[in-house]
Every structure is written in structure tokens, then in C-alpha cells.
Amino acid sequence: MQGLNRRALLGLLFVLLVMAALLFLAAGTFHYWQAWTFLAVFGLSALAITLYLMRNDPELLERRVYAGPTAEKETSQKLIQTITSLIFIAIMVVSALDVRFAWSRVPVYLAVAGDVLVALGFLITFFVYRENPFASATVQIYPEQKVITTGLYATVRHPMYTGGLLMILGMPLALGSWWALLGAPLFMPAGIWRIFEEEKLLTKSLSGYAEYKERVKYRLLPFVW
């Protein structure tokens, strides 16, 4: 268990260091308050969720530690994860370059609103983890898995992706860039593709999921889709 906790904390630290390097190298300065604030919100939110899982659901923590393109089994999911990872990186780099060369200017209150969206995305993710112990970082079915119909799952079928969408929308604003907002519509097709692939697997292999889809009509956003 200690080994798992160490991997989770070191993995989070590594991600934060890479993010910081991308932001400050692209910005060409450490005088980038939007980046510092964003990293604090992102890092503290991710740390709080990690500590919660360490204490309350180590099995889910293990399922979340192994993530990214290399952790996926299906070629399509590897491609989707690669695309979304590249877009995530591009949003940070473009945001930092935007601030460096003053291509656009985001008001302070909107930058703060962006950080709030990022934090809200993490809060939704926390509620998903609390409700669904099978919320793996990869698309797969576990032998003991069952359909989750409570909490946020009573409103939309993929609430974790709803939280991820809020993060992607909030990041460019939080980092002070209008241009980086172009990453959000680029992110959507890959996210929709992943949802369709995941639902195909769940409908085929998870007992009760077809009936669940009939009860809960919306995949991502209530009354929208």
C-alpha cells in the first residue's frame, strides 16, 4: 500500500513539474501570476482527491495511477488519449506564449473565473470517485463492476467527462489567454469519440447498462446531450 501511495504522490509531483516547466519556459518568465494561481488550484485539488483515495478507496487509486495512452488496451483509446494529452499540452503552451507576446488580454476577474471552473471540474471528479469505485483511468470492465445510477450518474451518464470539459474550458481563461480557448472545440471530438467507444463496451459487456441508458438520456450535459 505504501508503494502505491508513493507512486501516486510522485506521479502527481512529476505532472505538476512538467506543467510548470511548460508554462514558465513558454512564458519566458516566472512573473506569470496566472500560471502560479492555476498550478496552485490544480495541484491542491488533485492532491486533495489523491489523499482521499489513499484513505478511502486504494483500489480506485490504483486504477487511476496507471493512466495515459500506454495504459489503454484498445488502439482507438490509445489514439484518443494521445490526442487529448497533446491538446492539454497545447493549451498550456499557447496560453503562456499568448501572455509572453501579449496576443490577447484576459481580465483578472475572468482569469479567476477560469480557476473556479477548474476547481469545479475537480469537485465533480471527486463526487464521481466517491460514487463510482470503478472509475478507472482506462476504458475496461472489471469482473465485479456494476452499473452506478446514483449521485451525478442519475443526471448524466458520464459526469467525469463533464468535469473534464469544465477544466478544459477554464484552463485558457485561468492562464490568461483567449487564443488558447480554441483548444476546447478541438478537445470535444476526441472526448465524444471516447464516450461512444466506452458506451459501446459498457452496453455489450456490463449487465444493466442498456436499461440505464434508457432511464438516463443525457451523456454529458443535462438537457443538451
C-alpha positions in Angstrom: 0.0 0.0 0.0 2.8 2.4 0.8 4.3 1.7 -2.6 1.0 2.7 -4.3 0.7 5.9 -2.2 4.3 6.8 -3.1 3.7 6.2 -6.8 0.5 8.3 -6.7 2.2 11.2 -4.9 5.4 11.1 -7.0 3.3 10.9 -10.2 1.3 14.0 -9.2 4.5 15.8 -8.4 6.0 14.8 -11.7 2.9 16.1 -13.6 3.0 19.4 -11.8 6.7 19.9 -12.5 6.2 19.2 -16.2 3.2 21.6 -16.3 5.3 24.3 -14.6 8.2 23.7 -17.0 5.9 24.1 -20.0 4.2 27.2 -18.7 7.2 29.1 -17.5 9.5 28.1 -20.3 6.9 29.2 -22.9 6.2 32.4 -21.0 9.9 33.2 -20.7 9.4 34.4 -17.1 8.4 33.4 -13.6 6.4 36.6 -13.4 3.2 34.9 -14.5 0.7 35.1 -11.7 -2.0 33.3 -13.7 0.2 30.3 -14.1 1.1 30.2 -10.4 -2.6 30.5 -9.4 -3.6 27.8 -11.9 -0.9 25.4 -10.7 -1.9 26.0 -7.1 -5.6 25.3 -7.8 -4.8 22.3 -10.0 -2.2 20.9 -7.6 -4.1 21.3 -4.4 -7.3 19.9 -5.9 -5.5 16.9 -7.3 -3.7 16.4 -4.0 -6.9 16.5 -2.0 -8.5 13.9 -4.2 -5.4 11.7 -4.1 -5.3 11.8 -0.3 -9.0 11.0 -0.2 -8.5 7.9 -2.3 -5.4 6.9 -0.3 -7.6 6.8 2.8 -10.9 5.7 1.5 -10.5 3.7 -1.8 -7.0 2.5 -2.5 -8.3 0.1 -5.2 -9.7 3.1 -7.2 -6.4 4.9 -6.6 -4.6 2.1 -8.2 -6.9 2.2 -11.2 -6.2 5.9 -11.5 -2.4 5.7 -11.2 -2.0 3.9 -14.4 -3.3 6.4 -17.0 -2.5 7.8 -20.4 -2.1 6.3 -23.9 0.2 3.5 -22.9 -2.2 2.2 -20.2 -5.1 1.7 -22.7 -5.6 -1.7 -24.3 -7.5 -0.7 -27.4 -5.7 1.1 -30.3 -8.6 3.6 -30.6 -8.3 4.6 -26.9 -4.5 5.0 -27.2 -5.1 7.4 -30.1 -7.8 9.3 -28.2 -5.6 9.6 -25.1 -2.7 10.8 -27.2 -4.9 13.5 -28.9 -6.3 14.8 -25.6 -2.9 14.8 -24.0 -1.4 16.9 -26.9 -4.4 19.3 -26.7 -3.9 19.7 -23.0 -0.2 20.5 -23.5 -1.0 22.8 -26.4 -3.5 24.8 -24.3 -0.8 25.5 -21.7 1.9 26.4 -24.2 -0.3 28.6 -26.3 -1.6 30.3 -23.1 1.9 31.0 -22.0 3.1 32.3 -25.4 0.0 34.5 -25.5 1.0 36.1 -22.2 4.6 36.4 -23.3 3.8 38.1 -26.6 0.6 39.9 -25.5 -1.6 38.5 -28.3 -4.7 38.9 -26.1 -5.7 40.1 -22.7 -8.0 38.3 -20.3 -9.4 40.5 -17.4 -8.4 39.5 -13.9 -12.0 38.6 -13.0 -12.2 36.2 -15.9 -8.9 34.6 -15.0 -10.3 34.0 -11.5 -13.5 32.6 -13.1 -11.3 30.2 -15.1 -9.7 28.9 -11.9 -13.2 28.5 -10.4 -14.1 26.3 -13.4 -11.0 24.2 -13.0 -11.8 23.8 -9.3 -15.4 22.9 -10.1 -14.2 20.3 -12.6 -12.2 18.7 -9.8 -15.1 18.9 -7.4 -17.3 17.0 -9.9 -14.5 14.4 -10.3 -14.4 14.0 -6.5 -18.1 13.3 -6.4 -17.7 10.8 -9.3 -14.9 8.9 -7.4 -17.0 8.9 -4.2 -19.9 7.4 -6.0 -18.2 5.1 -8.5 -15.3 2.8 -7.3 -14.9 1.6 -10.9 -14.0 5.0 -12.4 -10.8 3.7 -14.0 -8.5 5.9 -16.0 -8.8 3.4 -18.8 -11.8 2.0 -20.7 -12.3 -1.5 -19.4 -14.8 -3.7 -17.5 -13.9 -5.2 -14.1 -15.3 -8.6 -13.0 -17.1 -7.2 -10.0 -18.3 -4.0 -11.8 -21.9 -2.9 -11.6 -23.9 0.0 -13.1 -23.8 3.1 -11.0 -27.1 5.0 -11.1 -26.9 7.3 -8.0 -25.4 10.7 -7.4 -24.4 12.6 -10.6 -25.0 9.4 -12.6 -28.7 9.9 -12.0 -28.4 13.1 -14.2 -25.8 12.3 -16.9 -24.1 9.0 -17.9 -20.6 10.4 -18.0 -20.2 13.1 -15.2 -16.4 12.7 -15.1 -16.2 13.9 -18.7 -18.4 16.8 -17.7 -15.9 17.8 -15.1 -13.1 17.4 -17.6 -14.9 19.7 -20.0 -15.2 22.4 -17.3 -11.5 22.1 -16.7 -10.6 22.4 -20.4 -12.8 25.5 -20.7 -11.4 27.0 -17.5 -7.7 26.5 -18.2 -7.2 29.1 -21.0 -9.0 31.8 -19.0 -7.2 30.9 -15.9 -3.9 31.1 -17.8 -4.8 34.5 -19.3 -5.4 33.6 -23.0 -8.3 34.0 -25.4 -6.4 32.2 -28.2 -5.9 29.0 -26.1 -9.7 28.7 -25.9 -9.5 27.3 -29.4 -8.3 24.1 -27.8 -11.7 23.4 -26.3 -13.5 22.7 -29.6 -10.5 20.7 -30.7 -10.8 18.6 -27.5 -14.5 17.9 -28.0 -14.4 15.4 -30.9 -11.9 13.2 -29.1 -14.0 13.3 -25.9 -17.2 12.4 -27.8 -15.3 9.6 -29.6 -14.2 8.2 -26.3 -17.7 8.4 -24.9 -19.1 6.5 -27.9 -16.4 3.8 -27.6 -16.9 3.4 -23.9 -20.7 3.2 -24.2 -20.4 0.5 -26.9 -18.3 -1.6 -24.5 -20.5 -1.0 -21.5 -23.7 -1.8 -23.4 -22.2 -5.0 -24.6 -20.4 -6.2 -21.5 -21.9 -4.7 -18.4 -25.2 -6.1 -17.2 -28.0 -3.5 -16.8 -26.2 -0.7 -18.7 -28.6 -0.8 -21.7 -31.5 -0.3 -19.3 -29.6 2.5 -17.6 -29.2 4.3 -20.9 -32.9 4.2 -21.3 -33.5 5.9 -17.9 -30.8 8.5 -18.2 -31.0 10.1 -21.6 -28.1 12.6 -21.4 -24.5 11.7 -21.7 -22.6 14.9 -20.8 -24.8 17.9 -20.2 -28.4 17.8 -18.9 -31.0 18.8 -21.5 -28.2 19.3 -24.1 -26.6 15.9 -25.0 
